[in-house]
């Protein structure tokens, strides 16, 4: 899945918490959000001369962040489905200091081979050996 396809897929499935999301879809969306954040930060610094979040760029970025909360949760939920875990494990992020480590390990893990209880593998079926 290419960068553009991944971003398009996430926004097409804006609030879809069913099914599975490939690793590339999840990480390309994370990269996209990082690029938007860095661009907003640089522009904000150039305009305001500081990291003041009350500038117009800061407000626009805040609105963008609010608009992408739901698709970010949805793609994370589907990514957990892809490795055979319940999407509710996203709540591990609330565990101080170590919750993000579990999620990071799961987010980098490869898809379950073949079909799992959440649907068919988005990469296609693996050959039977």
Secondary structure by P-SEA (a helix, b strand, c coil): ccaaaaaaaaaaacccccccccaaaaaaaaaaaaaaaaaaaaaaaaaccccccccaaaaaaaaaaaaaaaaaaaaaaaaaaaacccccccccccccccaaaaaaaaaaccccccccccccccccccccc
